[in-house]
Amino acid sequence: MLHFLGRYWGQLIFSIRSLDPNPPPHTYSFSEVDFQTMLNPTYDDFTKLSTPDAESAFQQEVHTEGYAGFRRLLDGLTEAIKAAMDMDIESLEHALEKSGRLFQEPVIFSPSYARVWQELHATLASKKYVLQTIPLSDRAGEWQVIMDNPGAVQEVVCYPGLAFCDAAYLYAYFRPQLEKSEYIRLQKIVTLIQDLGSEG
């Protein structure tokens, strides 16, 4: 049993008592950050799960916390996909498989999460395609992502002035969402002339 005894120099002091009435209680202290981590599992905690028991405990903690706990997991996965380079893809594929196995019905956290695993898998697959297609030697420099639908009356969407990693993620994020007749282009700027407007 865990009993809160008080706060001392930034530490939270607890007494953990055995159900056996004979042994004396043992007292432990945790920093507030450590205790917050125990209560609020993070994506970093998720990446360190190595046993079925640890996975089960993490799963229970997220279900207990609800939307906020699940959202932290999704945010962590999204940031990892965004930053992923060639050597990270395989481990992220395993991470998505594990997260989908532990949380098979994400809709219980929010109706908007009904297809969240399919969407993250599709984004990662598109990022993998970009990394496999464009060699390391060609990635330096300025990139941009362009989207358009020639069959519709709408403005061309352009994300200019990007580093390769950012451009690759934007391409990977939007590629699975394309509708019929829409296209997306990931392109490197080779020659550029840029001017600024002036008053008068």
Stockholm file with secondary structure:
# STOCKHOLM 1.0

chainA/1-200         MLHFLGRYWGQLIFSIRSLDPNPPPHTYSFSEVDFQTMLNPTYDDFTKLSTPDAESAFQQEVHTEGYAGFRRLLDGLTEAIKAAMDMDIESLEHALEKSGRLFQEPVIFSPSYARVWQELHATLASKKYVLQTIPLSDRAGEWQVIMDNPGAVQEVVCYPGLAFCDAAYLYAYFRPQLEKSEYIRLQKIVTLIQDLGSEG
#=GR chainA/1-200 SS CEEEEEEETTEEEEEECCSSSSSCCEEEEEEHHHHHHHHSCCHHHHHTCCSHHHHHHHHHHHHHHTHHHHHHHHHHHHHHHHHCCGGGHHHHHHHHHHHHHHCSCGGGTCGGGTTHHHHHHHHHHHHHHHHHHSCGGGCCSCEEEEEECTTSSCCCEEEEEECHHHHHHHHHHHGGGCCTTCEEEEEECCSCCCCCCCCC
#=GC SS_cons         CEEEEEEETTEEEEEECCSSSSSCCEEEEEEHHHHHHHHSCCHHHHHTCCSHHHHHHHHHHHHHHTHHHHHHHHHHHHHHHHHCCGGGHHHHHHHHHHHHHHCSCGGGTCGGGTTHHHHHHHHHHHHHHHHHHSCGGGCCSCEEEEEECTTSSCCCEEEEEECHHHHHHHHHHHGGGCCTTCEEEEEECCSCCCCCCCCC
//
